[in-house]
Amino acid sequence: MTQDLSHRVRPPRSAALLALALAAALAGPAAAAAPEPLTTVSERSGFVKTGRYQEVIELCAQFAQRYPDAVRCEDFGTTPEGRPMKVLVVSRAGAFTPQQAQARKLPVLLVQGGIHSGEIDGKDAGFLALRQVLDGEAAPGALDHQVLLFVPVFNIDGHERFGRWNRPNQRGPEEMGWRTTAQNYNLNRDYLKADAPEMQAMLKLVERWDPLAYIDLHVTDGAKFEHDVSIQVEPAHAGDEALREWGTSLRDDTIKYLSQRGSLPLPYYPSFVESDNPASGFEDGVPPPRFSHGYFYLRNRLAMLVETHSWKDYPTRVKITHNIIVSLIGWMSGNGAELRQTALQADQRAKALGGQKVALDYKASDKTRTVAFRGYAYTRTPSDVSGALMTRYDETKPEIWNIPLKYDIQPGRQVLAPRGGYLVPAAQAAWVAAKLDQHGVSYRRLDSALKQAEVETFRADKAEFAAQSVEGRQRTTLSGDWKAETQDLVAGALFVPIAQPKARLAIAILEPLAPDSLAAWGEFNNAFERKEYMEDYVAEDVAREMLKDPKVKAEFEAKLQSDAAFAKSPQARLDFFYRRHSAWDTRYNQYPVLRTQSVPR
């Protein structure tokens, strides 16, 4: 059932008029008379345009010059095309280094724009909000109690791939950047695998400053509807229990703040269960750690995904994003000290995860509740262009869609965390150590060999390589179990303890069934490729010799009777014997990371 709200449609205003109203409302009376020295191209255009990256470089330096007591402009990396990655360090507490912030026990908030550079609201909204907060026009006094890190553009090379139609399903600005980097990486698929140089630089920044909350500013795609922004935070459904309360509070307080200022925010991502079919409703969830807000809860920190709605015009989206940033700065000022204590306690709790069940992923159950979603009247008819069933929306006719939401999020795959940790054999140690270093996961090298060590090994009973690459990698899906064995390890192996603050992150990286583990991203594919073989004519002779053993003969005949596919496959029949021969490669399909229930000396 739907409810017709067409009587509530307001007379349309042009984007230019809305932009001028926004500029006057947000920038103050002086903006109408003359541009502020630290305004952006966007603000001066009435939020119709956005500037190029050179503007970010200049504004970063200008903010530091105008507010020397509160702002530092720093580089935290260089892009593949040679551009500096800029961060503004902002505080009135006298803390401009991680060490100073730590000594003063200050909470750190990181706000990031332009991870997808066509979705550039965060850059222009961030500079506007920052100027107002520094001038005392918004969140007065909030910078006395925290450090704000503002990264105006994360995907800088993509930002400079400038064009009018880079986002055809988005209203404004006139021109914008590109979704992916110059190396064609989607940075919001890269947090755990960290292939892109930009991501590696960001993780170093995060490791240095240890922000309590990481805010990732986006613009969503999708259907047309009245809601103008979605706010998702983790931990809220996943991770440390006490931090879930904080994540829920941050989400709900931000939504309340936005609602009071005329927005129509959502606490879930408004993507239909069935593409292009509003009647199918929505499904809430916890993202895997390739995404920003699926990554930081593994570090016992908060992350917020902000998605303004692409079909709202640019002035509207910038206003909403501006309001979010101001809200977050104020929220962190009032709650940061207590949140910091909870996060540090969560670090200690993570050290005790050994022997406990840990979720590798999450899924929504079939439980649903009906939500009154503010959409538009629509039709679904076959297209004479594509031939597919297409949805068309009438934005002059708002209506309520009473549709299902799968809200009940539960752990999916779970593992018992090893009581000791993980052992990475020396052959894999160098590159795995480099990957662990990127994330600040602790480990130590074993100077001595381990003889007949009691370990757990994972042997895949099935390994499926993806037919198509993803992010330049061939992903792998494994099935199998950990089983107790004894193995020798030469000196130089890594021991990755569970007893560390980033235990959840270590598990996400090293558990082979985790959705974004090294194994899932194809880093260990070599282990699941058969390299040695026995010629068929040799296997025939070996089989006849082995069949002299009554036990082997009985197993072979039973297999022929019970498995029709086996009986029809000459190769499978010969492999039956090869797998029982001493020449068989016992390392084939063995995941080359081990688990241990004890701490090696």
C-alpha positions as CSV (number, residue, x, y, z in Angstrom):
1,M,0.0,0.0,0.0
2,T,1.2,3.5,-0.7
3,Q,0.0,6.9,0.5
4,D,-0.2,9.8,-2.0
5,L,1.7,12.8,-0.8
6,S,1.4,14.9,-4.0
7,H,-0.4,17.6,-2.1
8,R,2.8,18.3,-0.2
9,V,4.9,19.1,-3.2
10,R,6.5,22.5,-2.9
11,P,7.0,24.8,-5.8
12,P,10.4,24.1,-7.4
13,R,13.2,26.5,-7.0
14,S,16.1,26.7,-9.4
15,A,19.5,25.3,-8.4
16,A,20.9,28.8,-8.7
17,L,18.4,30.2,-6.2
18,L,19.0,27.4,-3.8
19,A,22.7,27.8,-4.1
20,L,22.5,31.5,-3.3
21,A,20.3,30.8,-0.3
22,L,22.7,28.2,0.9
23,A,25.7,30.5,0.5
24,A,24.0,33.2,2.4
25,A,22.7,30.9,5.2
26,L,26.0,29.1,5.7
27,A,28.6,31.7,5.0
28,G,27.0,34.7,6.7
29,P,26.2,38.2,5.6
30,A,29.7,39.1,4.6
31,A,29.7,36.5,1.8
32,A,27.0,38.3,-0.1
33,A,29.1,41.5,-0.2
34,A,32.5,40.0,-1.0
35,P,34.1,36.6,-1.1
36,E,35.8,35.4,2.0
37,P,39.6,35.1,1.6
38,L,39.3,31.3,2.4
39,T,36.3,30.5,0.3
40,T,36.3,27.7,-2.3
41,V,35.5,27.9,-6.0
42,S,32.4,26.0,-5.0
43,E,31.2,28.6,-2.5
44,R,31.9,31.5,-4.8
45,S,30.0,29.8,-7.6
46,G,26.9,29.3,-5.3
47,F,27.8,25.6,-5.0
48,V,27.4,24.9,-8.7
49,K,31.1,24.1,-9.4
50,T,34.0,22.5,-7.6
51,G,37.6,23.4,-7.8
52,R,40.6,21.5,-9.0
53,Y,43.2,20.0,-6.7
54,Q,45.5,23.0,-6.8
55,E,42.9,24.8,-4.8
56,V,43.2,22.2,-2.0
57,I,47.0,22.7,-2.0
58,E,46.6,26.5,-1.7
59,L,43.8,26.4,0.9
60,C,45.7,24.0,3.1
61,A,48.6,26.4,3.3
62,Q,46.3,29.4,3.6
63,F,44.3,27.9,6.5
64,A,47.6,27.2,8.3
65,Q,48.7,30.8,7.7
66,R,45.5,32.4,8.8
67,Y,45.0,30.2,11.9
68,P,48.6,29.6,13.1
69,D,47.4,28.7,16.6
70,A,45.0,26.0,15.3
71,V,46.0,24.6,11.9
72,R,48.9,22.7,10.4
73,C,49.1,21.8,6.7
74,E,51.0,18.5,6.1
75,D,51.7,16.0,3.4
76,F,51.1,12.4,4.3
77,G,51.9,10.7,1.0
78,T,52.4,11.1,-2.8
79,T,50.1,9.8,-5.4
80,P,51.3,7.6,-8.4
81,E,51.1,10.7,-10.6
82,G,53.2,12.7,-8.2
83,R,50.7,14.8,-6.4
84,P,51.0,15.6,-2.7
85,M,48.4,14.1,-0.4
86,K,47.3,16.8,2.0
87,V,45.9,16.7,5.5
88,L,44.9,19.6,7.7
89,V,45.7,19.0,11.4
90,V,43.3,21.2,13.4
91,S,43.1,21.8,17.1
92,R,43.0,24.6,19.7
93,A,44.4,22.3,22.4
94,G,48.1,22.8,21.2
95,A,48.4,19.3,19.9
96,F,49.7,19.1,16.4
97,T,51.6,15.8,16.5
98,P,50.3,12.3,17.5
99,Q,52.6,12.3,20.5
100,Q,51.1,15.6,21.7
101,A,47.6,14.3,21.2
102,Q,48.5,11.1,23.1
103,A,50.1,13.0,26.0
104,R,47.1,15.2,26.4
105,K,44.7,12.2,26.0
106,L,42.9,14.0,23.2
107,P,40.4,12.2,21.0
108,V,41.2,12.3,17.3
109,L,38.6,12.6,14.5
110,L,39.4,12.0,10.9
111,V,37.1,13.4,8.2
112,Q,37.9,12.2,4.6
113,G,36.5,13.5,1.4
114,G,36.8,12.3,-2.2
115,I,37.7,8.6,-1.8
116,H,35.5,8.5,-4.9
117,S,36.3,11.8,-6.5
118,G,33.2,12.2,-8.5
119,E,31.4,12.2,-5.1
120,I,33.1,15.4,-4.0
121,D,30.7,17.0,-1.5
122,G,33.0,16.4,1.4
123,K,35.8,18.6,0.1
124,D,33.7,21.7,-0.4
125,A,31.6,21.1,2.7
126,G,34.6,20.4,4.8
127,F,36.5,23.6,4.0
128,L,33.3,25.6,4.7
129,A,32.6,23.8,8.0
130,L,36.2,24.1,9.1
131,R,36.3,27.9,8.5
132,Q,33.1,28.4,10.4
133,V,34.3,26.3,13.4
134,L,37.6,28.1,13.4
135,D,35.8,31.5,13.3
136,G,33.5,30.4,16.2
137,E,30.4,30.5,14.0
138,A,29.7,26.8,14.5
139,A,30.5,24.3,17.3
140,P,32.1,27.0,19.4
141,G,34.9,25.7,21.6
142,A,34.8,22.2,20.2
143,L,38.4,22.3,18.9
144,D,39.6,22.9,22.5
145,H,39.0,19.2,23.3
146,Q,40.1,17.2,20.2
147,V,42.3,17.0,17.1
148,L,40.6,17.1,13.8
149,L,42.3,15.6,10.7
150,F,40.7,16.8,7.5
151,V,41.7,15.0,4.3
152,P,39.9,17.1,1.6
153,V,40.5,14.6,-1.2
154,F,41.8,11.0,-0.8
155,N,41.7,9.9,-4.5
156,I,43.7,12.9,-5.8
157,D,44.7,11.5,-9.2
158,G,41.1,10.5,-9.8
159,H,40.0,14.0,-8.8
160,E,42.1,15.4,-11.6
161,R,40.4,13.2,-14.2
162,F,37.9,16.0,-14.5
163,G,34.8,16.0,-16.7
164,R,31.1,16.9,-17.0
165,W,29.7,13.4,-17.2
166,N,31.9,11.5,-14.9
167,R,28.8,10.9,-12.7
168,P,25.8,10.7,-15.1
169,N,23.5,9.6,-12.3
170,Q,24.3,12.6,-10.1
171,R,23.1,16.2,-10.1
172,G,26.1,18.5,-9.9
173,P,28.6,19.9,-9.6
174,E,29.1,21.0,-13.2
175,E,32.4,19.0,-13.5
176,M,33.9,16.5,-11.1
177,G,36.6,13.8,-10.8
178,W,36.6,10.1,-11.4
179,R,35.7,7.2,-9.1
180,T,38.9,5.3,-9.3
181,T,42.6,6.1,-9.0
182,A,45.1,6.6,-11.9
183,Q,46.0,2.9,-11.4
184,N,42.2,2.1,-11.6
185,Y,41.9,1.1,-7.9
186,N,38.6,1.6,-6.1
187,L,40.0,2.8,-2.8
188,N,36.8,1.9,-1.0
189,R,37.6,-1.8,-1.8
190,D,41.2,-1.6,-0.7
191,Y,41.3,-1.0,3.1
192,L,42.3,-4.6,4.0
193,K,44.3,-5.6,1.0
194,A,45.9,-2.1,0.7
195,D,47.2,-2.5,-2.8
196,A,47.0,1.2,-3.8
197,P,49.9,3.6,-2.8
198,E,47.2,6.0,-1.6
199,M,45.7,3.5,0.7
200,Q,49.1,2.6,2.1
201,A,49.7,6.3,2.8
202,M,46.3,6.6,4.5
203,L,47.0,3.5,6.7
204,K,50.3,5.1,7.8
205,L,48.4,8.3,8.7
206,V,45.8,6.2,10.7
207,E,48.5,4.2,12.4
208,R,50.3,7.4,13.5
209,W,47.3,9.3,14.8
210,D,44.9,6.4,15.8
211,P,41.7,8.3,15.2
212,L,38.7,7.3,17.4
213,A,36.3,7.9,14.5
214,Y,36.9,7.8,10.7
215,I,34.3,9.6,8.6
216,D,34.1,8.6,5.0
217,L,32.0,11.1,2.9
218,H,30.3,9.7,-0.3
219,V,27.4,10.3,-2.6
220,T,25.2,7.2,-3.3
221,D,23.8,6.0,-6.6
222,G,20.5,4.3,-7.0
223,A,16.8,5.0,-7.2
224,K,15.0,8.4,-6.9
225,F,13.3,9.1,-3.5
226,E,12.9,11.9,-1.0
227,H,15.4,10.7,1.6
228,D,18.6,12.8,1.2
229,V,21.3,11.0,3.2
230,S,22.1,7.7,4.8
231,I,24.3,7.3,7.9
232,Q,25.9,3.9,8.7
233,V,28.3,3.3,11.6
234,E,30.3,0.3,12.8
235,P,30.7,-1.0,15.3
236,A,26.9,-1.0,15.8
237,H,26.2,-4.6,14.8
238,A,29.7,-6.0,14.9
239,G,32.9,-5.9,16.9
240,D,33.4,-5.0,20.6
241,E,30.1,-5.0,22.5
242,A,30.8,-1.8,24.5
243,L,31.9,0.1,21.3
244,R,28.7,-1.0,19.6
245,E,26.8,1.2,22.0
246,W,29.0,4.1,21.0
247,G,28.6,3.4,17.4
248,T,24.8,3.3,17.7
249,S,24.9,6.6,19.7
250,L,27.1,8.3,17.1
251,R,24.7,7.2,14.3
252,D,21.5,8.1,16.1
253,D,22.8,11.5,17.4
254,T,23.9,12.4,13.9
255,I,20.6,11.4,12.4
256,K,18.8,13.4,15.1
257,Y,20.9,16.5,14.4
258,L,20.2,16.2,10.6
259,S,16.5,15.7,11.2
260,Q,16.3,18.9,13.2
261,R,17.8,20.7,10.3
262,G,15.3,19.5,7.7
263,S,17.0,16.4,6.4
264,L,15.4,13.0,5.8
265,P,18.3,10.7,7.0
266,L,18.3,6.9,7.0
267,P,20.2,4.5,9.2
268,Y,20.7,1.9,6.5
269,Y,22.0,2.0,2.9
270,P,19.0,2.4,0.5
271,S,19.9,-0.2,-2.1
272,F,17.1,-2.5,-3.1
273,V,17.3,-6.3,-2.4
274,E,16.4,-6.8,-6.1
275,S,18.0,-4.2,-8.4
276,D,15.6,-1.6,-9.6
277,N,12.6,-3.0,-7.8
278,P,11.4,-0.8,-4.9
279,A,8.9,-3.5,-3.8
280,S,11.7,-5.8,-2.8
281,G,12.7,-3.5,0.0
282,F,16.1,-3.2,1.7
283,E,18.6,-5.3,3.7
284,D,20.8,-3.9,6.4
285,G,24.2,-5.4,7.0
286,V,27.8,-5.2,8.1
287,P,30.2,-4.7,5.2
288,P,33.4,-6.7,4.8
289,P,36.7,-4.9,5.6
290,R,37.5,-3.9,2.1
291,F,35.2,-1.0,2.9
292,S,36.0,1.8,5.4
293,H,33.2,1.2,7.8
294,G,33.8,-2.6,7.7
295,Y,37.5,-2.1,8.5
296,F,37.8,0.2,11.5
297,Y,35.8,-1.9,13.9
298,L,38.5,-4.5,13.5
299,R,40.8,-1.9,15.0
300,N,38.3,-1.2,17.9
301,R,37.5,2.2,16.4
302,L,34.4,3.8,14.9
303,A,33.8,4.5,11.2
304,M,30.9,6.3,9.6
305,L,29.8,5.9,6.0
306,V,28.0,9.1,4.8
307,E,26.0,8.8,1.6
308,T,24.2,11.9,0.4
309,H,21.7,11.2,-2.3
310,S,22.9,11.7,-5.9
311,W,19.6,13.0,-7.1
312,K,19.7,16.0,-4.8
313,D,21.4,18.9,-6.3
314,Y,24.9,20.0,-5.3
315,P,24.0,22.9,-3.0
316,T,21.6,20.6,-1.1
317,R,24.2,17.9,-0.7
318,V,27.0,20.2,0.4
319,K,24.6,21.7,3.0
320,I,23.8,18.3,4.4
321,T,27.5,17.2,4.4
322,H,28.4,20.5,6.1
323,N,25.9,19.9,8.8
324,I,27.3,16.4,9.4
325,I,30.8,17.6,9.8
326,V,29.8,20.3,12.2
327,S,27.7,17.8,14.1
328,L,30.6,15.4,14.4
329,I,33.0,18.0,15.6
330,G,30.6,19.0,18.3
331,W,29.8,15.4,19.2
332,M,33.5,14.4,19.5
333,S,34.1,17.4,21.8
334,G,31.4,16.3,24.2
335,N,32.0,12.5,24.0
336,G,35.5,12.0,22.9
337,A,37.2,11.6,26.3
338,E,34.8,8.9,27.4
339,L,34.8,7.2,24.0
340,R,38.6,7.2,24.1
341,Q,38.5,5.3,27.4
342,T,36.1,2.7,26.0
343,A,38.2,2.2,22.9
344,L,41.4,1.7,25.0
345,Q,39.5,-0.8,27.1
346,A,38.3,-2.6,23.9
347,D,42.0,-2.9,22.9
348,Q,42.6,-4.8,26.2
349,R,39.5,-7.0,25.7
350,A,40.7,-7.9,22.2
351,K,43.8,-9.4,23.7
352,A,41.6,-12.0,25.3
353,L,39.9,-13.2,22.2
354,G,41.9,-16.5,22.0
355,G,39.6,-19.5,22.3
356,Q,36.5,-17.4,21.7
357,K,34.1,-17.4,18.7
358,V,34.8,-14.6,16.3
359,A,32.6,-13.7,13.4
360,L,34.2,-13.5,10.0
361,D,31.2,-11.9,8.4
362,Y,27.6,-11.0,9.0
363,K,24.3,-11.5,7.3
364,A,20.7,-10.4,7.7
365,S,18.2,-13.1,8.7
366,D,14.8,-13.4,7.0
367,K,13.2,-11.3,9.7
368,T,11.7,-8.1,8.3
369,R,9.9,-5.1,9.5
370,T,7.9,-2.7,7.4
371,V,9.4,0.8,6.9
372,A,7.5,3.8,5.7
373,F,9.9,4.9,3.0
374,R,9.5,8.3,1.4
375,G,9.6,7.6,-2.3
376,Y,7.9,8.8,-5.5
377,A,5.2,7.3,-7.6
378,Y,6.7,4.9,-10.1
379,T,5.9,2.5,-12.9
380,R,7.6,-0.7,-14.0
381,T,7.3,-1.4,-17.7
382,P,9.3,-3.1,-20.4
383,S,11.8,-0.8,-22.1
384,D,11.7,-0.5,-25.9
385,V,15.4,0.3,-25.8
386,S,16.9,-2.5,-23.6
387,G,13.9,-4.9,-23.5
388,A,14.3,-5.1,-19.7
389,L,11.7,-4.3,-17.1
390,M,12.6,-0.7,-16.1
391,T,11.4,1.6,-13.2
392,R,10.5,5.2,-13.9
393,Y,9.9,7.7,-11.1
394,D,7.7,10.8,-11.1
395,E,9.4,13.3,-8.8
396,T,6.3,15.5,-8.8
397,K,4.4,12.8,-6.9
398,P,5.9,11.9,-3.5
399,E,4.4,8.9,-1.8
400,I,5.1,6.5,1.1
401,W,6.3,3.1,0.2
402,N,5.5,0.6,2.9
403,I,8.2,-2.0,2.1
404,P,10.2,-4.6,4.0
405,L,13.6,-4.1,5.7
406,K,15.7,-7.0,6.7
407,Y,17.0,-5.7,9.9
408,D,18.1,-8.7,12.0
409,I,21.9,-8.9,11.5
410,Q,23.6,-12.0,12.8
411,P,27.1,-13.5,12.6
412,G,27.6,-15.5,9.4
413,R,30.8,-17.7,9.4
414,Q,32.5,-17.9,12.8
415,V,35.8,-19.4,13.9
416,L,37.3,-20.2,17.3
417,A,40.2,-17.9,17.5
418,P,43.5,-19.8,18.3
419,R,44.6,-19.4,21.9
420,G,48.2,-18.7,20.8
421,G,48.1,-17.2,17.3
422,Y,49.2,-17.8,13.8
423,L,52.5,-19.1,12.4
424,V,53.7,-17.9,9.0
425,P,56.4,-20.2,7.6
426,A,59.7,-18.6,6.6
427,A,59.0,-19.0,2.9
428,Q,56.1,-16.6,3.2
429,A,57.3,-14.4,6.1
430,A,58.8,-11.4,4.3
431,W,55.8,-10.4,2.2
432,V,53.3,-11.3,4.9
433,A,55.3,-9.2,7.4
434,A,55.1,-6.2,5.1
435,K,51.3,-6.6,4.9
436,L,51.0,-6.9,8.6
437,D,53.1,-3.8,9.0
438,Q,50.7,-1.8,6.8
439,H,48.0,-2.4,9.4
440,G,50.1,-2.2,12.6
441,V,49.4,-5.9,13.4
442,S,52.1,-7.1,15.9
443,Y,54.3,-10.2,15.2
444,R,57.8,-11.5,16.0
445,R,60.2,-13.6,14.1
446,L,61.3,-17.0,15.5
447,D,65.0,-17.2,15.5
448,S,65.0,-21.0,16.1
449,A,63.4,-23.8,14.1
450,L,60.4,-25.6,15.5
451,K,60.6,-29.4,15.4
452,Q,57.4,-31.5,15.4
453,A,55.4,-28.4,16.5
454,E,51.8,-29.1,17.5
455,V,49.9,-26.9,15.1
456,E,46.6,-26.7,13.1
457,T,46.7,-26.8,9.4
458,F,44.0,-25.8,6.9
459,R,43.7,-28.1,3.9
460,A,41.3,-27.0,1.3
461,D,38.9,-29.7,0.1
462,K,37.9,-27.3,-2.6
463,A,39.6,-24.2,-4.1
464,E,37.7,-22.2,-6.7
465,F,39.5,-19.4,-8.6
466,A,37.3,-16.6,-9.8
467,A,36.8,-16.5,-13.6
468,Q,37.2,-12.7,-13.7
469,S,39.7,-10.5,-11.9
470,V,38.5,-8.0,-9.2
471,E,40.7,-5.0,-8.4
472,G,43.4,-6.7,-10.5
473,R,43.3,-9.9,-8.5
474,Q,42.0,-13.3,-9.0
475,R,39.9,-14.0,-5.9
476,T,39.7,-17.5,-4.4
477,T,36.9,-19.3,-2.6
478,L,38.1,-22.0,-0.3
479,S,36.3,-24.7,1.7
480,G,37.9,-26.9,4.4
481,D,38.7,-27.1,8.1
482,W,41.5,-26.6,10.5
483,K,43.0,-29.9,11.8
484,A,45.6,-30.8,14.4
485,E,49.0,-31.9,13.0
486,T,52.6,-31.8,13.8
487,Q,55.0,-30.0,11.5
488,D,58.5,-28.7,11.3
489,L,59.2,-25.0,10.7
490,V,62.6,-23.6,9.8
491,A,63.9,-20.6,11.6
492,G,62.6,-17.2,10.4
493,A,58.9,-18.0,10.7
494,L,56.5,-15.3,12.0
495,F,54.4,-15.7,15.1
496,V,51.3,-13.4,15.1
497,P,49.8,-13.5,18.6
498,I,46.1,-13.3,19.3
499,A,46.9,-11.4,22.5
500,Q,47.1,-8.0,20.9
501,P,44.8,-5.0,20.5
502,K,44.4,-5.7,16.7
503,A,43.4,-9.4,17.2
504,R,40.3,-9.0,15.1
505,L,42.3,-7.5,12.3
506,A,44.9,-10.3,12.4
507,I,42.0,-12.8,12.2
508,A,40.5,-11.0,9.2
509,I,43.8,-11.0,7.4
510,L,44.9,-14.6,8.1
511,E,41.8,-16.7,8.4
512,P,41.5,-18.3,5.0
513,L,37.6,-18.2,5.0
514,A,37.4,-14.5,6.0
515,P,35.9,-12.5,3.1
516,D,38.9,-10.2,2.6
517,S,41.7,-12.3,3.9
518,L,45.0,-12.7,2.0
519,A,43.8,-16.0,0.8
520,A,40.4,-14.7,-0.4
521,W,42.3,-12.0,-2.4
522,G,44.4,-14.7,-4.1
523,E,47.7,-14.0,-2.4
524,F,48.2,-17.8,-1.7
525,N,46.8,-19.1,-5.0
526,N,50.1,-20.8,-5.7
527,A,49.4,-23.2,-2.8
528,F,46.2,-24.4,-4.5
529,E,47.8,-25.1,-7.9
530,R,48.9,-28.7,-8.6
531,K,52.5,-28.5,-9.8
532,E,53.8,-32.1,-9.7
533,Y,52.2,-35.1,-11.4
534,M,52.6,-38.8,-12.3
535,E,52.5,-39.8,-15.9
536,D,49.4,-42.0,-16.7
537,Y,51.4,-45.0,-17.8
538,V,53.4,-44.8,-14.5
539,A,50.2,-44.4,-12.5
540,E,48.8,-47.5,-14.2
541,D,51.8,-49.6,-13.0
542,V,51.6,-48.0,-9.5
543,A,47.9,-48.8,-9.3
544,R,48.3,-52.4,-10.2
545,E,51.0,-52.8,-7.5
546,M,48.9,-51.0,-4.9
547,L,45.9,-53.2,-5.7
548,K,47.8,-56.1,-4.3
549,D,47.0,-54.6,-0.9
550,P,43.5,-56.0,0.0
551,K,42.6,-52.8,2.0
552,V,43.4,-50.5,-1.0
553,K,41.5,-52.8,-3.3
554,A,38.4,-52.8,-1.2
555,E,38.5,-49.0,-0.9
556,F,38.9,-48.7,-4.7
557,E,36.0,-51.1,-5.5
558,A,33.7,-49.4,-3.0
559,K,34.5,-46.0,-4.5
560,L,33.6,-47.4,-8.0
561,Q,30.3,-48.6,-6.7
562,S,29.3,-45.5,-4.7
563,D,30.5,-42.7,-7.0
564,A,29.4,-42.7,-10.6
565,A,31.4,-39.7,-11.6
566,F,34.5,-41.2,-10.1
567,A,33.9,-44.5,-12.0
568,K,33.6,-42.6,-15.3
569,S,36.7,-40.5,-14.9
570,P,40.0,-42.2,-15.8
571,Q,42.0,-39.3,-14.2
572,A,40.1,-39.5,-10.9
573,R,40.7,-43.3,-10.8
574,L,44.4,-42.9,-11.3
575,D,44.5,-40.1,-8.8
576,F,43.0,-42.4,-6.2
577,F,46.3,-44.3,-6.2
578,Y,48.6,-41.3,-6.8
579,R,47.2,-39.7,-3.6
580,R,48.1,-42.8,-1.6
581,H,51.6,-42.9,-3.0
582,S,54.7,-41.4,-1.3
583,A,55.2,-39.2,-4.3
584,W,52.0,-37.3,-3.7
585,D,52.6,-33.6,-2.8
586,T,51.4,-33.3,0.8
587,R,51.5,-29.5,0.6
588,Y,49.1,-29.3,-2.3
589,N,45.9,-27.5,-1.1
590,Q,47.5,-26.8,2.2
591,Y,47.0,-23.1,3.2
592,P,50.5,-21.9,4.0
593,V,49.7,-20.3,7.4
594,L,49.4,-22.4,10.5
595,R,47.6,-21.9,13.8
596,T,48.9,-22.6,17.3
597,Q,47.2,-23.0,20.6
598,S,50.3,-22.0,22.5
599,V,52.9,-19.2,22.4
600,P,56.2,-20.5,20.9
601,R,59.4,-19.6,22.7
